[in-house]
Amino acid sequence: MNLHINLIFNILFIIFMFILSGCERVIDLELPPPKEALVVYGLIETDSLVKVSLSRNAPYFDPVDLQTVLGLQVPNALIIVEGEGVTDTLRPSLEFQHYTLFNYKGNHIRGRVGGRYRIRIVTADHELEAETTILPPLYVDSIWHRTKADLIIEAGNLVPSSRDSQLATVYYRYVDGPLVGDRVRIFSRRNQEPQWSSGFASAFSDELINGQTIDFVLPRGKEVYLFNDSTTFNEFGFFEVGDTVYVKVASIDLPQYQFWNTLASATGGSGNPFAIPTVVATNIRSIRGKGLGVWGGYGNYHYTYIIR
């Protein structure tokens, strides 16, 4: 009798699921095109000329490929940087750095610690401006590494492979000063890599760690995997024994920290229906039209570490 009841219940359940599946509707969302804006990534580092990437925004579902990116570049803009009593009119120039295509470069102004720099961008439909300061550099106390095999042995539940002995996690120790307000962005590159790359959350502030000593992991930057599909998931973020690792510690001001912090939050929550929507902060002021992005100064200090 129980078997008969269970059979009837299972048949009714299957019929019910078919009915539900027949009620599904395919919703085709047609998002309105975004309001046109200029996207700015302007950079001035210590002892370096100004670089600016200037492009247009694009609809969310547009393809992301090299041809599309090149088509979004904005030519013929007037870009003027003022600082240290010097005015510098940027010239068109294609340069790939920080995995960004910079299409304007300065001629005269080189970043200096303590320097304050104002940028003005003018096109037919837009006029934007922003300011940034190059703050004194901040330093890390020490850098070291541990192999993946070391970490597996310490965990005590797996046996490391020979490959695990060649993979390494790099750490750095940051000793924060007594005053609140230090903000840092961290970059790395290895061996002959020409590009600096950063982790998913590359910027941090001392608001919660003021005056403390904190150890951080230095992952291989996410950008190095953009053009490399040979790295497996298990090796993501690791360096290798024998690598020469270059580390750049860049002090940044508050507006730039807010930009990178909110950008990381927005990127991390992308596609998650339960994530709180994040508005990416910007220090770009729109006088005419609309501008997004960041104009930022880096107070740099460099380190070299060899994994032996």
C-alpha atoms as one frame of an Amber mdcrd trajectory, in Angstrom:
protein
   0.000   0.000   0.000   2.784   2.434   0.936   4.579   1.598  -2.317   1.419
   2.435  -4.286   1.039   5.795  -2.484   4.699   6.687  -3.083   4.356   5.872
  -6.794   1.288   8.122  -7.115   3.101  10.910  -5.237   6.149  10.702  -7.532
   3.969  10.804 -10.666   2.055  13.845  -9.376   5.349  15.563  -8.494   6.717
  15.006 -12.018   3.491  16.363 -13.573   3.655  19.403 -11.282   7.262  20.135
 -12.341   6.286  19.900 -16.018   3.507  22.406 -15.394   5.918  24.788 -13.677
   8.475  24.512 -16.468   5.762  25.296 -18.992   5.063  28.577 -17.151   8.577
  29.909 -17.613   8.959  33.101 -19.613  12.082  34.208 -21.395  12.744  37.829
 -20.460  14.793  39.764 -22.978  16.147  42.877 -21.318  16.836  45.826 -23.549
  18.864  48.268 -21.509  18.814  51.881 -22.678  22.156  53.173 -23.976  24.204
  54.913 -21.276  24.665  58.644 -21.226  27.863  59.403 -23.106  30.826  60.034
 -20.820  34.572  60.358 -21.069  36.518  57.707 -19.144  39.780  59.037 -17.715
  42.745  57.195 -16.254  45.407  59.810 -15.672  48.659  58.986 -13.933  51.639
  60.959 -12.685  54.373  59.070 -10.822  57.548  60.256  -9.168  60.222  61.071
 -11.764  57.899  60.195 -14.660  55.992  62.123 -17.321  52.207  62.364 -17.251
  50.211  59.599 -18.964  46.491  59.715 -19.712  44.120  57.138 -21.139  41.058
  58.900 -22.562  38.166  56.911 -23.980  34.381  56.811 -24.221  32.091  54.610
 -22.147  30.216  51.723 -23.741  26.969  49.781 -23.149  27.258  47.010 -20.555
  26.693  44.114 -22.975  28.958  45.386 -25.748  31.820  43.012 -26.699  35.186
  43.577 -25.051  37.998  42.997 -27.529  40.955  44.894 -28.895  39.045  46.323
 -31.835  36.279  47.621 -29.558  38.756  49.163 -27.126  40.607  50.917 -29.928
  37.314  52.234 -31.269  36.518  53.835 -27.911  39.724  55.893 -27.799  39.173
  59.670 -27.925  41.550  61.530 -30.278  42.027  65.282 -30.692  41.348  66.204
 -27.063  43.030  69.182 -25.455  44.666  67.941 -22.234  46.593  70.392 -20.066
  48.400  69.598 -16.817  49.579  72.323 -14.465  51.946  71.901 -11.541  55.148
  73.262 -10.028  54.584  76.505 -11.965  54.740  74.638 -15.301  51.992  74.091
 -17.872  52.228  70.942 -19.985  50.021  70.292 -23.025  49.882  66.546 -23.606
  50.504  65.060 -27.049  48.898  61.978 -28.641  51.069  58.944 -27.913  50.225
  55.240 -27.664  51.891  53.493 -24.723  50.872  50.250 -23.039  51.556  50.334
 -19.289  49.791  48.956 -16.205  47.799  46.948 -18.778  46.237  50.221 -19.923
  46.493  51.827 -23.334  47.575  55.403 -22.605  46.893  57.587 -25.640  48.270
  60.926 -24.347  51.637  61.733 -22.797  53.230  64.803 -21.223  56.341  66.591
 -22.378  57.709  68.652 -19.505  56.286  67.883 -16.056  57.785  64.991 -14.097
  56.170  63.942 -10.849  57.771  65.152  -7.637  56.968  64.226  -4.035  54.829
  66.970  -2.557  53.777  68.254  -5.979  50.137  69.122  -6.610  48.899  68.696
 -10.172  45.745  69.872 -11.907  44.467  68.368 -15.157  41.986  69.892 -17.617
  40.439  67.915 -20.486  38.451  69.589 -23.254  36.626  68.043 -26.233  33.733
  69.303 -28.351  31.163  67.935 -25.883  33.056  67.698 -22.594  35.143  69.743
 -20.217  36.617  67.988 -17.194  39.103  68.797 -14.460  40.712  67.128 -11.451
  43.553  67.535  -8.960  45.925  65.125  -7.282  48.977  65.190  -5.027  52.057
  62.972  -4.980  52.452  62.005  -1.339  55.707  60.913   0.336  56.461  57.241
  -0.331  55.563  54.544   2.177  57.663  51.446   2.800  57.356  47.765   3.629
  59.422  46.331   6.462  60.355  42.980   4.908  59.543  40.518   2.115  59.732
  36.723   2.287  58.146  33.625   0.761  56.898  30.137   1.509  56.443  27.362
  -1.004  53.082  25.762  -1.632  54.594  22.518  -0.319  55.420  24.236   2.986
  51.817  25.390   3.348  50.417  21.942   2.501  52.700  20.225   5.028  51.704
  22.768   7.672  48.022  22.065   7.016  48.781  18.387   7.652  46.100  16.726
   5.537  47.679  16.393   2.091  50.960  15.274   0.561  52.609  17.943  -1.609
  53.675  17.160  -5.142  57.062  17.977  -6.643  55.402  20.885  -8.479  54.168
  22.291  -5.148  57.809  22.700  -4.111  58.358  25.041  -7.083  55.353  27.316
  -6.424  55.744  30.096  -3.881  53.568  32.605  -2.061  55.290  35.936  -1.423
  54.504  37.965   1.701  55.330  41.482   2.816  55.169  43.129   6.217  53.770
  46.634   6.502  54.500  48.697   9.632  52.038  51.562   9.830  52.980  54.928
  11.282  51.268  56.653  14.234  49.132  59.043  12.154  45.902  58.032  10.417
  45.713  58.710   6.689  48.251  56.427   4.994  46.904  54.806   1.834  48.855
  52.423  -0.394  48.490  50.646  -3.714  50.687  47.588  -4.388  52.007  46.348
  -7.746  54.262  43.467  -8.745  55.981  41.978 -11.773  58.383  39.076 -12.235
  61.540  38.448 -14.241  61.307  40.106 -17.656  57.631  41.075 -17.531  57.359
  44.655 -18.836  54.047  45.428 -17.123  53.234  46.151 -13.501  50.117  44.292
 -12.405  47.942  44.413  -9.303  45.762  42.103  -7.217  41.975  42.243  -7.168
  42.093  44.477  -4.094  45.323  46.382  -4.647  44.717  49.411  -2.394  44.433
  49.575   1.373  44.089  52.241   4.035  45.304  52.379   7.629  41.901  53.383
   9.034  41.553  50.016  10.803  45.234  49.141  11.243  46.684  52.484  12.311
  49.986  52.027  14.125  49.956  48.235  13.683  52.233  45.741  11.947  50.369
  43.636   9.371  51.530  40.815   7.091  50.002  40.700   3.604  50.122  38.230
   0.716  51.585  39.609  -2.506  49.718  37.693  -5.243  50.790  37.673  -8.831
  48.720  40.415 -10.394  45.471  39.430 -12.055  46.412  41.197 -15.302  49.226
  38.761 -16.115  46.592  36.095 -16.778  44.714  38.142 -19.379  46.865  36.819
 -22.216  47.932  33.528 -20.644  45.483  30.625 -20.654  48.088  27.983 -19.779
  48.068  28.588 -16.010  45.824  26.192 -14.095  43.471  27.262 -11.321  45.700
  25.589  -8.713  48.632  27.815  -9.688  46.758  31.106  -9.868  48.481  33.831
  -7.834  51.706  31.919  -7.200  55.244  32.889  -8.130  57.918  30.271  -8.801
  61.186  29.401  -7.109  63.943  31.216  -8.986  61.769  34.209  -9.868  63.014
  37.752  -9.405  60.005  39.644  -8.048  59.763  43.411  -8.342  57.434  45.221
  -5.942  56.153  48.779  -6.278  54.639  50.438  -3.210  52.702  53.544  -4.250
  51.326  56.019  -1.713  48.041  57.511  -2.929  45.710  60.290  -1.789  42.178
  59.789  -0.432  40.196  60.381  -3.672  42.336  57.881  -5.532  41.979  55.305
  -2.737  38.202  55.731  -2.833  38.220  55.126  -6.587  40.263  51.909  -6.453
  38.407  50.630  -3.379  34.936  51.128  -4.858  36.094  49.790  -8.223  37.268
  46.587  -6.515  33.910  46.291  -4.719  31.948  46.832  -7.923  34.097  44.332
  -9.829  33.874  41.734  -7.067  30.079  41.951  -6.931  29.560  41.896 -10.683
  26.919  39.352 -11.645  25.864  38.659  -8.047  22.137  39.416  -7.685  22.508
  39.616  -3.902  25.412  42.077  -3.922  24.783  45.674  -2.919  25.206  47.900
  -5.995  28.390  49.965  -5.743  28.826  53.398  -7.265  32.464  53.765  -8.293
  33.895  56.967  -6.830  35.661  59.472  -9.071  37.681  62.630  -8.542  36.892
  63.838 -12.085  34.780  67.029 -11.965  32.481  67.642 -14.919  32.198  71.267
 -15.995  30.476  70.274 -19.240  29.362  66.806 -20.253  30.169  63.854 -18.003
  33.426  62.305 -16.816  34.342  59.079 -15.025  37.593  57.593 -13.772  40.551
  58.902 -11.823  43.439  61.342 -12.008  46.041  60.072  -9.577  49.562  60.645
  -8.318  51.836  57.824  -7.104  54.597  58.330  -4.552  56.615  55.225  -5.482
  59.176  53.069  -3.740  60.591  49.918  -5.380  61.870  46.609  -4.016  63.519
  43.560  -5.591  63.141  40.091  -4.071  64.619  36.829  -5.405  62.831  33.576
  -4.495  65.599  31.112  -3.644
